Amino acid sequence: MPKVVDTLTTLDKILNEKCSLARYGDGELLIMCNKNVNFQNYDFELATRLREILSTETDNLMLGIPNVFVTLDNFENKDKDYWIRNLAMNRRMWSKVTKSNIKYYDAFFSRPYIIYKNKSNSVKYFKMIKLIWNNRNIIIVEGEKSRLGVGNDLFDNAKSIKRIICPSENAYVKYNDILNTVSKQNHEDLILIALGPTATILTFDLHQLGYQAIDIGHLDIEYEWFLRNVQEKVKIEGKYVNEVEDGRNVEELEDKYYINQIIKVI
């Protein structure tokens, strides 16, 4: 099975070396198994590229996968049961698509709260995560109605925020438009991506073009749950949450500060 380093080591490396990070989870694995996921239909090119990137070692590009192969004892019972079932079906596939000589990092660095029994490290991890964009110009590439950082202080320490809004479902159909738009931005800007399996590919391609790009996935929703001190996943008003019932039904937002950050809608 692949070796996965822990969350602290993952965050330290991002902070100290300004690496990019592409994440893989259960959804990306399903795509690689020729299946659809909730918000991204199977696409042959997407599946092929996901396989290629996961088995390729690239300087300063970290590959994140779930840290679930050694122990699940630190997970909440519901999450532990989920991953026991998942690995019973997919352990062999994880072995097939990963390489034993590649060091993988914790894809759950962006989910440091809801899945863990012991949530005492969450404060420290969120503080470390915020340091990644401290006093930096950031470009958020996100799905429509994801609205990362809106209504909370997640990005308050960033120097500036621009947003590129993409389809909330089946974003890979618009991949070339997304890549072309982002690649016109300043190379000193930090690119933060929350776009499902498309984010994994986009992170890799932007890294190859000289950007620091990080797939932050559900980080904003995780932070919302952390701020609310909830013990299970709940709907967040005004934000797209694909993991909870009715979480995809999101009302319109009339927030001028947010709207003024948008530089492109794809």
C-alpha positions in Angstrom: 0.0 0.0 0.0 1.1 3.6 -0.6 2.9 5.4 2.2 1.2 8.7 3.3 2.8 11.3 5.6 0.7 13.0 8.2 -1.1 16.4 8.1 1.6 18.3 10.1 4.4 17.2 7.8 2.2 18.0 4.7 1.5 21.5 5.9 5.1 22.1 7.0 6.3 21.2 3.5 3.8 23.5 1.8 4.8 26.4 4.1 8.6 25.8 4.0 9.0 25.0 0.3 6.1 26.7 -1.3 5.1 23.5 -3.0 2.0 22.9 -5.1 -0.4 20.1 -4.0 -2.8 18.0 -6.1 -5.3 16.0 -4.1 -6.9 12.6 -4.7 -9.9 11.2 -2.8 -12.6 8.6 -3.2 -14.2 10.7 -6.0 -11.0 10.8 -8.1 -10.6 7.0 -7.6 -14.1 6.4 -8.9 -13.3 8.4 -12.0 -10.2 6.3 -12.5 -12.4 3.3 -12.2 -14.5 4.6 -15.1 -17.4 5.7 -12.9 -19.3 8.9 -12.3 -19.2 10.9 -9.1 -21.9 13.3 -7.7 -20.7 16.4 -9.5 -18.5 15.1 -12.3 -19.4 12.6 -14.9 -16.8 10.1 -16.1 -14.6 11.4 -18.8 -11.9 9.2 -20.5 -9.3 12.0 -20.7 -9.9 13.1 -17.1 -9.5 9.5 -15.9 -6.3 9.0 -18.0 -4.7 12.2 -16.7 -5.6 11.4 -13.1 -3.8 8.0 -13.4 -0.8 9.6 -15.1 -0.3 12.4 -12.5 -0.8 10.1 -9.5 2.1 7.9 -10.7 4.5 10.7 -11.7 7.0 12.3 -9.3 7.4 16.0 -10.1 9.7 18.5 -8.3 7.8 20.7 -5.8 4.5 19.1 -6.6 3.0 17.1 -3.7 0.5 14.4 -4.4 -2.1 14.0 -1.7 -4.1 10.9 -1.1 -6.3 9.8 1.9 -4.3 8.9 5.0 -6.3 5.8 5.6 -4.1 2.8 4.9 -2.4 2.3 8.3 -5.1 3.1 10.9 -8.6 4.5 11.1 -8.7 4.7 14.9 -8.4 8.5 14.9 -11.6 8.8 12.8 -15.2 9.4 14.0 -17.1 6.1 14.0 -19.2 7.0 10.9 -16.1 8.0 8.9 -14.2 5.0 10.1 -17.0 2.7 9.0 -17.1 4.5 5.6 -13.4 4.0 5.0 -13.5 0.3 6.1 -16.2 -0.3 3.5 -14.4 1.8 0.9 -11.1 0.1 1.4 -12.7 -3.4 1.3 -13.7 -2.5 -2.3 -10.9 -0.3 -3.4 -7.7 -1.2 -1.5 -6.4 -3.2 -4.5 -7.2 -0.3 -6.9 -5.3 2.2 -4.6 -2.3 -0.2 -4.8 -2.6 -0.3 -8.6 -2.7 3.4 -9.3 0.0 4.5 -6.8 3.7 3.8 -6.8 5.7 2.4 -3.9 8.6 4.7 -4.6 6.6 7.9 -4.4 6.0 9.7 -1.1 2.4 10.8 -0.8 1.0 13.5 1.4 -2.2 13.8 3.4 -5.1 14.8 1.2 -7.1 15.4 4.4 -4.9 18.4 5.3 -7.8 20.4 4.0 -10.2 18.5 6.3 -8.7 18.9 9.7 -11.9 18.8 11.7 -15.1 17.0 11.0 -13.8 13.4 10.5 -11.6 13.2 13.6 -12.5 12.0 17.1 -9.9 14.2 18.7 -10.5 17.7 17.3 -7.9 19.4 19.5 -5.5 19.9 16.7 -7.9 21.7 14.4 -7.1 25.1 15.7 -3.4 24.6 15.1 -4.0 23.2 11.6 -6.3 26.0 10.5 -3.7 28.5 11.7 -1.0 26.8 9.7 -3.2 26.6 6.6 -3.9 30.4 6.8 -0.2 31.0 6.8 0.0 29.6 3.3 -1.6 32.7 1.8 -0.5 35.2 4.5 0.0 38.6 2.8 -0.2 37.0 -0.7 -2.3 37.8 -3.7 -4.6 34.9 -4.2 -6.7 33.7 -7.0 -9.6 31.4 -6.1 -10.7 29.0 -8.8 -14.0 27.6 -7.6 -17.4 26.2 -8.6 -20.4 28.5 -8.9 -22.0 29.0 -5.4 -19.0 27.5 -3.6 -18.1 31.0 -2.3 -14.9 30.2 -0.5 -14.2 32.5 2.5 -17.5 34.4 2.1 -19.0 35.1 5.5 -15.9 34.0 7.5 -12.3 35.1 8.1 -10.6 32.3 6.2 -8.8 34.6 3.8 -8.8 37.8 5.8 -5.0 37.7 5.9 -4.5 37.5 2.2 -3.2 40.6 0.5 -5.9 40.5 -2.2 -8.5 38.1 -3.6 -9.6 37.5 -7.1 -12.0 34.8 -8.2 -12.6 32.7 -11.3 -16.0 31.1 -11.2 -16.4 27.8 -12.9 -19.3 25.3 -13.3 -20.3 23.7 -10.0 -20.8 20.3 -11.9 -19.0 18.7 -14.7 -16.3 21.5 -14.7 -13.9 19.3 -16.8 -16.0 20.1 -19.9 -14.7 23.6 -19.6 -11.2 22.6 -18.7 -9.4 24.4 -21.6 -11.2 27.7 -20.9 -10.4 27.4 -17.2 -6.7 26.7 -17.8 -6.4 29.5 -20.3 -8.0 32.0 -18.0 -5.9 31.1 -15.0 -2.7 31.0 -17.0 -3.1 34.7 -17.9 -2.7 35.7 -14.2 0.5 36.9 -12.5 2.9 34.0 -11.8 3.5 35.4 -8.3 -0.1 34.9 -7.3 -1.1 31.9 -5.3 -3.8 29.8 -7.0 -6.3 28.1 -4.7 -8.6 25.6 -6.4 -11.8 23.9 -5.2 -13.2 22.2 -8.3 -13.6 18.5 -7.6 -11.5 16.1 -9.8 -10.8 19.0 -12.3 -8.8 20.7 -9.5 -6.3 17.8 -9.5 -5.5 18.2 -13.2 -5.5 22.0 -13.0 -3.1 22.0 -10.1 -0.6 19.9 -12.0 -0.9 21.9 -15.2 -0.5 25.2 -13.4 2.5 23.9 -11.5 4.1 22.9 -14.8 3.5 26.5 -16.0 5.4 27.9 -12.9 2.5 28.7 -10.5 2.1 27.6 -7.0 -1.3 26.0 -7.0 -3.0 24.1 -4.2 -6.2 22.1 -4.4 -7.9 23.0 -1.2 -11.1 21.1 -1.8 -13.7 21.3 1.0 -11.5 23.5 3.2 -14.0 26.4 3.4 -16.9 24.1 4.4 -14.7 22.3 6.9 -13.8 25.7 8.4 -17.5 26.6 8.6 -18.2 23.4 10.5 -15.3 24.1 12.8 -16.5 27.6 13.5 -19.9 26.2 14.4 -18.5 23.5 16.5 -20.8 21.0 14.9 -20.2 17.2 15.3 -21.6 16.1 11.9 -21.8 17.5 8.4 -24.5 20.1 8.0 -25.8 22.4 5.3 -24.2 25.9 5.2 -26.5 28.6 4.0 -25.4 30.4 0.9 -22.8 27.7 0.0 -22.7 24.6 -2.2 -22.2 21.5 0.0 -22.4 18.3 -2.0 -22.0 16.0 1.0 -25.3 16.8 2.8 -29.0 16.5 1.9 -30.3 19.6 0.1 -26.8 21.0 0.1 -26.8 21.7 -3.6 -29.8 24.0 -3.4 -28.1 27.4 -2.9 -29.7 30.8 -3.0 -28.3 33.8 -4.9 -25.9 36.0 -3.1 -26.0 39.8 -3.3 -22.6 40.6 -1.7 -20.8 43.4 -3.5 -17.5 42.6 -1.9 -17.6 39.1 -3.2 -19.0 40.1 -6.6 -16.2 42.6 -7.1 -13.6 39.9 -6.6 -14.9 38.0 -9.6 -12.7 38.5 -12.7 -14.2 35.8 -14.9 -17.2 33.5 -15.0 -16.7 30.5 -17.2 
